[in-house]
């Protein structure tokens, strides 16, 4: 025992300071420590560098919808259709993800209004098994589209995914054509389909419903692509340009219509809906 510890023990009025574990957040963009309350009040955007942090459905709905919204019940699906097991059983992974996020699966859908305009919004949560696309995600997407058609409202999807869910094998890949058919139903009804890609949007999600929007948007700095950068570099044996697969690069090369900061998303979506639904409102 050092003499400092000995002296400290002899002073009865010095108590151990208790501090909250989540008082500060380290920005994954610039590495700076940000006061949690300031970070949340800034919509989970770093006030130092402008990095847009990942957020879940509850925060997204609160930021976009007017006061109040109606969350759709996630359709019931089979949890483990292939009886898949790797280092853990698939049902155990699902149980852990549900406990950690308080969500039934990776896509949550809700209906409400945006500046008075009716809309249905689906939000993928990367915190739920990397936002991976499985049967439940496909079912939730379809339910969201059907609700939009019933309400005669646009469907807006916020994507965030690592791709298809490997534990569901071919069934997860079948959600690609399933969601594509759902989008065709939405267009047959003459309703807009708006995609907002957030960090990250990759794999089978990018290869299906994330790239089929009438309007393609993204948050600043979002990673967007199909295969990973290292896989592409190994395949083509070339060094990829700086910022490749980031939202700003895709905007410059015609794959996006706009990159919108989180603080401006609600206003931008409201304006878009007003433009796209003007004929429907008159009818």
Steps between C-alpha positions, in 0.01 A plus 500: 500500500635843402513789747230679295256212550585496869427873537180469299371228731556727800281779356138401570324778310639424151243286324537329166350713225218323318471579129265363239651254254312662212572863584730533198493354150805451281433613144584221257580762238754729666565311825405800718308451823157664483265567791213250461223752551651738243540210256136391536368856475699531176310198357799267558719710271848587627518878563876490431525325162138453387522119502149347490476227762279195462156527657210261548133512396369682810741791456440511126121504532519774764719712272294460181134464597275769640393440860387139532515203263348153470756218503400200289516158657779293348347204312552161664764285330686180583804583710728219383373353171830324416596388855825689449783485749855631497680592824151581638151385417313746280207532748755596767638777278148626432416495869814699585429757225140543614609545859766757405281709268148433633396436139355191335729516196721729294225697318238699691221683317265778611243733350439863583531846348797710390411867516138395457564260209403135567794263461618151589862461609710187537827517697770233502700478820864402454513414870273201431737242351654759271160594357519177300217412262308185582144376458373727778654807334338408169164451673530834681590675174198350326273596792629857481430521127149359547431754776622781273265383224210481746570853623578627150831629634868479394726231641837618633773251594810581705748227415787382721619146442795271457304299241302177502480292820723196457309297760199493266692408187299501176191622686677827578600541134138447396413826678674686216236412236227508765571863591542589131149370428369702797653817350329417168167484688569842647571644155187342354311693767675819379673562834858624557772276636781699667828345617726658761825305528682524831830359621554224396283372214663199336451154353164363391313803634697726265437251218125519549268752665770752599566587134143504367373829640323768301727731697838377629635682806777438750640646819848657482789255512281190477675185376301368203592207278457133420836331556763632739781724382772242564306236303467738204868599509604133510270417208595784266858530633483876514505758777158659542464881511477694826151502648384210283158362612428808711182701446676804358692290243178328388326836468779629275472186283123504455388222736328738743266793451605681815700479824307657786617582851293349779383841621349566155346157434153568640461824304637342182270197522196721566585711195550192281169348608328830423647495148436131430151480648356826369295333224376233740390762752307690230331179387 
